[in-house]
Amino acid sequence: MPFAVTHALASIIPVDLYRDYITKHKKYFTLFTILVAGIAGILPDIDIPLSLILKVLGWNVPLLLHRGITHTLFFGLIFLIPGLILWFSQKKYKKWGILFFVVAFGITTHIILDLIVSSSSTLMLFWPLSLKTYGLNWILGSAILNVYAAIDAILLLGWLTHEEIKHKIKISFS
């Protein structure tokens, strides 16, 4: 399972690049939208603290175990559908629609990363329609933590370089 930083950056970077180079809706893609993308990229792992809390309470909810319902495409649809409704409703709700789209994107990005990069990835992608699990398990072996750390470093440095070039980030020591 990739680190949380990888999940956050994998959602932040495409949304930020879309905001900087593609969208004509700059007022909808604010810096807050980028923050929401980062949080949404980590959101499927909400099952970890939830399952711990439920365990302390003595409750066993199998779908809330790690890589349960929050790691399904259904979880992303929970945010995509309201996003579509809000986007196509009154103009004053379009910003909310974008935020829901960004959350759905972050969740989907997280799921794809877990599916591709994880060492023991088994996800019920199509729950509740199917309980079949999927996983590519592309990264195996004892060096897995080093691979995850390298992915974090590459993503972070690439994004910071883009931000410096595009937005002229300056540090003042005065």
C-alpha positions in Angstrom: 0.0 0.0 0.0 1.5 3.3 -1.0 2.2 5.9 1.7 -0.4 8.5 2.5 1.8 11.2 0.9 1.7 9.3 -2.4 -2.1 9.1 -2.3 -2.4 12.8 -1.5 0.1 13.9 -4.2 -1.3 11.6 -6.8 -4.6 13.5 -6.4 -3.2 17.0 -5.9 -0.9 17.0 -8.9 -3.4 16.2 -11.7 -6.0 18.6 -10.2 -3.3 21.3 -9.9 -2.1 20.7 -13.5 -5.7 20.7 -14.8 -6.2 24.0 -12.9 -3.1 25.6 -14.2 -3.2 24.5 -17.9 -6.6 23.2 -19.0 -9.7 24.5 -17.2 -11.6 27.5 -18.2 -13.3 27.5 -14.8 -10.5 29.1 -12.7 -13.0 30.4 -10.2 -14.1 26.9 -9.4 -10.6 25.4 -9.2 -9.2 27.4 -6.3 -6.3 26.5 -3.9 -9.0 25.1 -1.6 -10.0 22.7 -4.4 -6.3 21.5 -4.5 -6.5 20.9 -0.7 -9.7 18.9 -1.1 -8.0 16.8 -3.7 -5.2 15.9 -1.3 -7.6 15.0 1.5 -9.8 13.0 -1.0 -6.7 11.1 -2.1 -6.3 9.8 1.5 -10.1 9.4 2.2 -10.4 5.7 1.4 -8.1 4.9 4.2 -10.6 6.4 6.7 -11.5 2.7 7.2 -8.3 2.3 9.3 -9.3 4.6 12.1 -13.0 3.6 11.8 -12.2 -0.1 12.1 -10.0 0.6 15.2 -12.8 2.6 16.8 -15.3 -0.1 16.1 -13.0 -2.7 17.4 -12.6 -0.8 20.7 -16.4 -0.6 20.9 -16.6 -4.4 20.3 -18.3 -4.1 16.9 -17.2 -6.2 13.9 -18.2 -4.6 10.6 -16.4 -6.6 7.9 -17.1 -4.0 5.2 -15.3 -1.3 7.3 -12.1 -3.4 7.6 -9.2 -2.0 5.6 -9.8 -2.3 1.8 -13.4 -2.9 2.3 -16.2 -0.7 1.1 -14.1 2.5 1.1 -11.8 0.9 -1.5 -14.6 0.3 -4.1 -15.8 2.2 -7.1 -19.1 2.5 -5.3 -17.5 4.7 -2.7 -16.3 7.1 -5.5 -19.8 7.1 -7.0 -21.2 8.3 -3.7 -19.5 11.6 -4.5 -19.7 11.6 -8.3 -23.5 11.4 -8.5 -24.1 14.5 -6.2 -21.3 16.3 -8.1 -23.2 15.7 -11.4 -26.5 16.8 -9.8 -24.9 20.0 -8.4 -23.0 20.8 -11.6 -26.1 20.6 -13.8 -28.4 22.5 -11.3 -28.3 26.2 -10.6 -25.1 28.1 -11.3 -24.6 28.9 -7.6 -24.0 25.2 -6.9 -21.3 24.6 -9.5 -18.5 25.1 -7.0 -20.0 22.4 -4.8 -20.3 20.2 -7.9 -16.6 20.6 -8.6 -15.6 19.8 -5.0 -17.7 16.5 -5.2 -16.0 15.7 -8.6 -12.6 16.3 -7.0 -13.4 14.0 -4.1 -14.6 11.3 -6.5 -11.4 11.8 -8.5 -9.2 11.5 -5.3 -11.0 8.3 -4.2 -10.6 6.8 -7.6 -6.9 7.7 -7.8 -6.3 6.1 -4.4 -8.0 2.9 -5.5 -6.1 2.7 -8.7 -2.8 3.3 -6.8 -3.6 0.5 -4.3 -4.6 -1.8 -7.2 -1.4 -1.2 -9.2 1.3 -0.4 -6.7 0.4 -2.4 -3.6 2.3 -5.6 -2.7 -0.8 -7.4 -1.4 -3.6 -5.5 -3.1 -6.9 -7.2 -3.2 -9.8 -4.9 -3.7 -13.5 -5.6 -4.2 -13.7 -3.0 -7.0 -17.3 -3.7 -8.0 -18.9 -4.2 -4.6 -21.9 -4.5 -4.1 -22.3 -6.1 -7.6 -19.5 -8.5 -7.0 -17.3 -9.8 -4.2 -14.5 -10.7 -6.5 -11.2 -9.2 -5.6 -8.6 -7.7 -7.9 -5.0 -6.8 -7.5 -2.0 -6.5 -9.8 0.7 -6.8 -7.1 3.4 -5.2 -9.2 5.8 -4.4 -6.3 7.0 -7.4 -4.3 9.9 -8.1 -2.0 11.6 -6.6 1.0 12.6 -3.3 -0.9 8.9 -2.3 -1.0 9.3 0.5 1.5 12.2 2.0 -0.4 10.1 1.9 -3.6 7.2 3.7 -1.8 9.6 6.3 -0.4 11.1 6.9 -3.8 7.7 7.4 -5.3 6.9 10.0 -2.6 10.2 11.8 -3.3 9.7 11.9 -7.1 6.1 13.1 -6.9 6.9 15.7 -4.3 10.0 17.1 -6.0 8.3 17.1 -9.4 5.3 19.0 -8.1 7.4 21.5 -6.1 9.5 22.1 -9.3 6.3 22.7 -11.3 5.1 25.1 -8.6 8.4 27.0 -8.6 8.4 27.4 -12.4 4.7 28.1 -12.9 4.0 30.2 -9.8 7.4 31.6 -8.9 7.5 30.5 -5.3 10.0 32.7 -3.4 11.5 32.3 0.0 12.3 35.6 1.7 15.0 35.6 4.4 14.7 39.3 5.3 
